[in-house]
């Protein structure tokens, strides 16, 4: 689709640590001018931001859109629409689909599936297994944001706990290695102990004890030791405990001398907004891996985002149907749908005084772009793709009937946020007008400068 010429005036831009008043021009899908007092050209659509905040589109580096193989609960087209409605203009999708993404053919199949159907820009991870080391070694580093290692529990043969295979992946992966860190033997032992006491109907509030902080810590220590041994660029996903934070370096992702952290950490929006006390009301709806833990963990994670111990904020969007979530504990799947309300939830931390808008933008847009070498996205810069989000500071109460994800529910139902998404542009074309998706899907394959 050809991008229309658009001029956004009277905006408060938030970019690279600054908030400033300016106008922004979009031509040919790119930001071509950022300057105060720009005059409209002929045939140019003018949007008056009326002093509202204009952000770069969010880049979510961790989603499960379930395609191929589980389209009954989610698919790329529907979930990417929910993401765009939430201000997420680019996403990176996980490899634990059916079949899993374990070679170049499976990777390219996902890109083909996305063509013309997906609302946001997209990249797909290569997975690891007990038998695909050669495919990882041959991976074109420009074809995927990273190589995902399930060092904790996963499905099929994607759980990799063989020391020799792990060492080879950390040594040979041509992209950043991203890890899910939980120690499976520890989890299995705790699960057996609770099942002996409760049977299948284990109380949901026991989930953070079964998938314990000790299991997280042991696995994260292993990942970091492997990365240090092999010089790997390691990104540890969804940190959920205060304990793990001591393992990571504070400070900016890109240092003043231009070098960057080799070992980075991420947390997810649900770990910043929910804690153990929420299991009583929400039960299996907030069952996820790793588990949502204590209020003290939540508070420590918020501080870690503010102090640059945590480098990236993501969703780990992982939808399941309500009827699946209503099963007893041992059969209730783990994961939450989050993309549509993640940015309003993050901005709530701004309203509460814990973060600045610039910090949210750094963690949710700039840092993923830098970490994964994303070409031309994640910033409000002239010459960059016009992926933009306009924020309206008007209350938003989450209602089930407004949820766009195929699963049809949100863990935030009934909560009122102080900000909402007024408009989203993807590659210069408006895709969300504040109440509905507009136009047609215009997401592009992400490019990685490697």
C-alpha angles and dihedrals in degrees: 000000000000110000115236119232108259133179118199110198135188094021130153102223120207113200140139095355097315138101114201141155116253146130122248128208124206121200128163092357093302136102101249102172138020112184141123117258101020114173119227118251126219113284091011119137110231120209117190108212089189093213096310122142117267115199135181110260113272120254111213108200095189125051136137107210090171098227126162108037107007102057091136088077102028143349138189096257098052098037094047088054090054089049093052089049085056096050096259106133098171132036141183114214127213125243101229094101127122106291095023121236099253105138142030093266093055090046093052090046089062092050089051091051091052096051110114094350105073125085097202136051110267148203129178128214125229111233130219128229140167090272112033104076092120091055090052092049090052095045115129101234090215092059100065137028092229151324114272120216119192099207087168131048120320138145131287115341095335092100103096115193101140105118094217094050092046091050092050093049092050090046100044109029107121092207135044113297114230121196142201101209120203126121107241100200090054091049093047092051093051092044091054091049093052093043090054088056102039107016113217094331099076111165112258092233088067091066095092089051093051093045090039135191087244090059090051093047095049093050095043090051089053093050093049093047091052091048092051092047094051102030091243125170096235127188115187112207131219102000105200106174138068088222095067094052092078088065094065133074119246119225140068122323089234109043124217090258091057096253119121138216114273094201117046138175136217135192131189134237095248091059089056096047105033137049142170093292090066095065090078092065102026104033114171091002087082096037104125140147118278092030127244103252139186132334088246089058091049091051092047092050092052089052090048091055090051094048097045096248086118109053104186137034118207141158110232083211103199113164126198130175118264092241089057091051090052092064120106115278098268092054100035108104122232122243143076134225105240115147098095096056104024096100095047087048091051092048088054086071087059092052089049092053098245097111140013122238087246090058091051089050091048093053098038102037118008098043098049089049092051096041095051097035092243111186119235100342141096099052140074096240133138109260093026125115112276097243101151142166125200114204124210116198093218121124117266121196112197111234127183092231090060096054111115098190113106092241088065102219142082133206087225096061111142094018119121119216123196095227136047137186108265096181141350127202122195115194090345097308122109109243101167124036098189096272108037146010112268133197120001133307110286105171118142134208108266118241123218119208101222 
